[in-house]
Amino acid sequence: MPKKINLADAFSRFDDAWNPRILGDVNDAQVKVAKFRGAFDWHHHDDEDEMFLVVSGRMRMGLRDGDIDLDAGELIVVPAGVEHRPEALGGECHVLMFEPATTLNTGTEESERTRRDLERLD
């Protein structure tokens, strides 16, 4: 049965940064939310595109050929294979992501920030 999801409520349910939570599934993709603080690791995804929608705060998507800054209400789609590094600007940033369910947050890289078993908030 479909249900309504309040984004403010979803973000209030956790405090840690760079640890995505799953809000729901859309076919073979997932809707995820995460809090960003500071800069993440440079990485890429061989086969998966990713969409980042800034819900609150500001973020920079670091790209090897030039950074793109985003404000609340703006989004960016990073195509598969493109090396990138998300970064919160001026404190904390709340981000909604839409990506294939197979997407690992650190892409082809493994680090202490790699998250395999994501918590579901739905």
Disulfide bonds with the S-S distance in Angstrom:
none
